[in-house]
């Protein structure tokens, strides 16, 4: 039984590691539901939501020409930045991170989809 348990633990560790990696192509497919409000192209227009090109690592509430909610402006002033961790929280449930924000989307329930969207967002930003 000891060998079976160690094999199970190893398999779970491999599955968890694979789950932590995002797939940008899968993220693009998930992001298609975001396109009703957001664009992601460099220099793209703002829609109902801000253009998200280069959002990963950017200070929140800073997309030029977009009118952010008062709550997002407050959090931006307090230093909220779109780190991967903050994006995970926001994509899972926007109201958990920005309780009085205007984002109408309820969030993604699938953790892998969240990782995939983050990988897609990272791919759509300035190349270092």
Secondary structure, 3 states (H helix, E strand, C coil): CHHHHHHHHHHHHHHHHHHHCCCHHHHHHHHCCHHHCCCCCCCCCCCCCCCCCCCCCCECCCCCCCCCCHHHHHHHHCCCECCHHHHHHHHHCHHHHCCCCCCCCCCCCCHHHHHHHHHHHHHCCCCC
